Amino acid sequence: MTGVPASAAGGPSGARRAKGPASGGLTPASGRALAREARDTAPGESGGGRARRDASSPEDVRATAPSSPSPSSSPEGTGNAGTAEAQGSTRAPRGGKIAAAAVDQASVWNIANLLTMLRLLLVPAFVMLMLADGGYDPAWRSLAWAAFAIAMITDLFDGHLARTYNLVTDFGKIADPIADKAIMGAALICLSALGDLPWWVTGVILGRELGITLLRFLVIRYGVIPASRGGKLKTLTQGVAVGMYVLALTGWLATLRWWVMAAAVVLTVVTGLDYVKQALVLRRQGIAEREAALEETEE
């Protein structure tokens, strides 16, 4: 029978080796393992146990520990930093809109000014269509009416867009009234030149428009004369009347356009006198305020 080695059978040397680690004899590897286990299981000032070590990942820290002891922190523990980040993310689009608006204000090439430029380009196009083939061809007159109508409609839109979206520029302030007077003056002069409209009507309307424009510049040092409802109604009536004269109308429509033009002339004169009255009152108030300011400075 083959003998079993003493080490395997539990002999003295084997017994000593088997019970050596359990009795306190530590090898370097086993010592390090026991130290790690002690740090994992026993809480202390420098050690946090296995739970602390496992929760030290960025995801667990964000989910369990608030970033600020402030009582105003959110339940999720986002803290002041998270709140500031959220506020910054919500304010960014608003800042972008403000920056875009500033660019639009500084740029001449905005939608309101482009519509004004379109009206200016329509003036020579309207004149060519109006006078084409002697100026009495119904087809050419219809095309001229289309150009005139587009110019009048864009006049309504460009001012609204400029005020609504803060697109008012120095170019628009100068070009817009010029475009208005240019298209209306071109239509009136062409109609009078063709014999469709008396020259005195053209003289009254254009004289009033140019006179009020000059008056606005004269009293601008004292203030601005606002556009009245009567002035807006006058502009609308003039546009309708001139548009009806541009078209080659006959019968009762030709009679109707005469009455519409008569109403436009009356509104032109009445609103013109009202603007003169406003200008005088504005100038008187401005002079009185200036004299009062001088008296206060002298005292």
C-alpha positions, 0 to 999 in steps of 0.5 A: 500500500502506497503511503500518503505524504504527511503534508496531505494526511495532516502531518505536522508540517502540513498541519502547521501550513494549514493553520498558519494563516488562520492563527495569525501568520499573514503573508503580504498578499493576505495582509493587503486583502484584509486591510481592504476588507476592513476599510470596506466594512468598518466606517470611520473618519477616513473610510466610508465603507463599501456603500460610500465607495460604491456611491462615489461614482458621478451618477450616484453623487449627483443622485444622492448628495445636494450641491448646496446646503441651502434649503431652497435646493430642489428635491432632486438635489440640483442645487444653485448650480443646477438652477443657474444652469437652467436659468441660463439655458432659458435666458439664452434664446431671449438673448438671441432674439435681442441680438437678432433685433439689434442686427435688424435695427442696424441693418438697412436690408430688413423687410420693411425697407425692402418693401419701400425699395420695391415701391420706389422701383414700381414708380418707373414701371407704373409710368411705362405701363400707364403710357404704353401704346398711347396710354389708352389701351385697357390691357396696359392700363390694367397692368398699370393698375396692378403695379399701383395696387401693389405699391399702395398695399406695400405702403400699409405693410412696411410701416406696420412691420417697421413699428411692430418689429422695431425695424425703423431706420434712418433710411426708412424714415426718409425713403418711405414718405418719398415712395408714397409721394412718388407713386401717387404723384406719378399716377396723378400727373399721368392721368392729368397728362392723358386728360382723364383728370383735371390738372387742378385736382392734381395740383390740390392733392400734390400741393397739400402733400408737399406742403404738409411734408414741409410743415412737418420739417419746420415744426419738428424742433417743437415735436412731431405731428401724429398721423390722424384718423382723417389723414389715414382715411384720406390716404385710403380714399385717394388710393381708391379714387386714383386706382379707379381712374387708372382703370379704363372704366365706363358707365356707372363705374366712371360716374362712381369714381368721380364721386370718390375722387371728389370725396378724396379732394375734400378730405385732402383739404380738410385734413391739410387744414387740420395739420396746419392747426396742429402745427401752429398749436405745437409751435406755440406750446414749444415756444411757451415751454422754451420761454418758461425754461429760460425764466427758470434758469435766470432765476 
